[in-house]
Amino acid sequence: MLNDKIILITGGTGSFGKKCTEIILKRYKPKKLIIFSRDELKQFEMAQLFPTEKYPIRYFIGDVRDKERLMRSFKGVDVVIHTAAMKQVPAAEYNPFEAVKTNILGAQNIIEAAIDRGVKQVIALSTDKAANPINLYGATKLCSDKLFVAGNSYVGREETRLSIVRYGNVVGSRGSVIPFFLKKRAEGVIPITDERMTRFWITLEQGVDFVLKCLERMVGGEIFVPKIPSMKLMDLATALCPDCKTQIIGIRPGEKLHEVMIPMDDSHNTLEFDNYYVIKPAFHYFERRFNHKNGNSVPDRFEYNSGTNSWWLNVDELREMIRSGQI
């Protein structure tokens, strides 16, 4: 699928970008892999792991806010995996214009540059916080999702296809609760916002695998959602820090008790497959693209919610993930 292709990863020095780079270079023989990001130190550090002398990899300093730089970087590119985002919820609340510039205007720049440069496939990473958002980060990612879906109608006669992958919290990624819990373990008390809180859970490698599979499946305009387990924050604290006390501190601004990946209002456009869902675009002129799909329509008023999910990780399973190095 990716052999002899030129692939560009925006935000390529982040947790997902580095793991994606590792897996692509291990499984495929790309013509070139371009790491596009704005942090020169992180690019320097990543180049120690993946030197240009050994791998067909190039490092581009740039920002998704800069369309001119994107146009230069996208020349000859076949596939774009868009991971760049401003994703810390408190930072986005305190710096709202910056979140809009990166997550929304940056998405517009990606779409326009990809179409103008003839990129064949663009797949953008989303988040469970984009479904029924209650914070600015989620709202900007919902807007980004809408832009990537609607962007397919801007393509015209070009071959560009744009799709989205939406999944939950990534185990051990930057901003994950796990490093925070491990830091607090030394103090003997783990702060928990609410003992009822649940989250969807996916490992970094599972996330990368799902994105790469979606590159094979995508027809453009759909949102892919993997079937993944839920876990309780209290169970995670018990698995990571069994000898610590917990302190309930209350839900933070912009935080939910349970996360949603498919809102009830999207149920009439959602197809279910063995291990994932597809939210089809609401635009009827995209419908012909999905005629060959074999998924089953979900029940009316279906909602994919971490609190009502049928698949759960218990304390023992979380401990096994810790022992195996997944956490």
HELIX and SHEET records of a PDB file:
HELIX    1   1 SER A   15  ARG A   27  1                                  13    
HELIX    2   2 GLU A   40  LEU A   49  1                                  10    
HELIX    3   3 LYS A   67  SER A   73  1                                   7    
HELIX    4   4 VAL A   89  TYR A   94  1                                   6    
HELIX    5   5 PRO A   96  VAL A  100  1                                   5    
HELIX    6   6 LYS A  101  LEU A  105  3                                   5    
HELIX    7   7 GLY A  106  ARG A  117  1                                  12    
HELIX    8   8 ASP A  128  ALA A  130  5                                   3    
HELIX    9   9 LEU A  136  ALA A  150  1                                  15    
HELIX   10  10 GLY A  151  TYR A  154  5                                   4    
HELIX   11  11 VAL A  177  ARG A  185  1                                   9    
HELIX   12  12 LEU A  204  ARG A  217  1                                  14    
HELIX   13  13 LEU A  233  LEU A  240  1                                   8    
HELIX   14  14 MET A  264  ASN A  269  5                                   6    
HELIX   15  15 HIS A  284  PHE A  290  5                                   7    
HELIX   16  16 VAL A  315  ARG A  323  1                                   9    
SHEET    1   A10 ILE A  57  ILE A  61  0                                        
SHEET    2   A10 LYS A  32  SER A  37  1                                        
SHEET    3   A10 ILE A   6  THR A  10  1                                        
SHEET    4   A10 VAL A  79  HIS A  82  1                                        
SHEET    5   A10 GLN A 121  LEU A 125  1                                        
SHEET    6   A10 ARG A 161  VAL A 165  1                                        
SHEET    7   A10 ILE A 223  PRO A 226  1                                        
SHEET    8   A10 TYR A 276  ILE A 279 -1                                        
SHEET    9   A10 THR A 270  GLU A 272 -1                                        
SHEET   10   A10 ASN A 296  SER A 297 -1                                        
SHEET    1   B 3 ASN A 169  VAL A 170  0                                        
SHEET    2   B 3 THR A 198  ILE A 202  1                                        
SHEET    3   B 3 SER A 230  LYS A 232 -1                                        
SHEET    1   C 2 VAL A 189  ILE A 192  0                                        
SHEET    2   C 2 LYS A 245  ILE A 248  1                                        
SHEET    1   D 2 VAL A 260  ILE A 262  0                                        
SHEET    2   D 2 TYR A 304  ASN A 305 -1                                        
END                                                                             
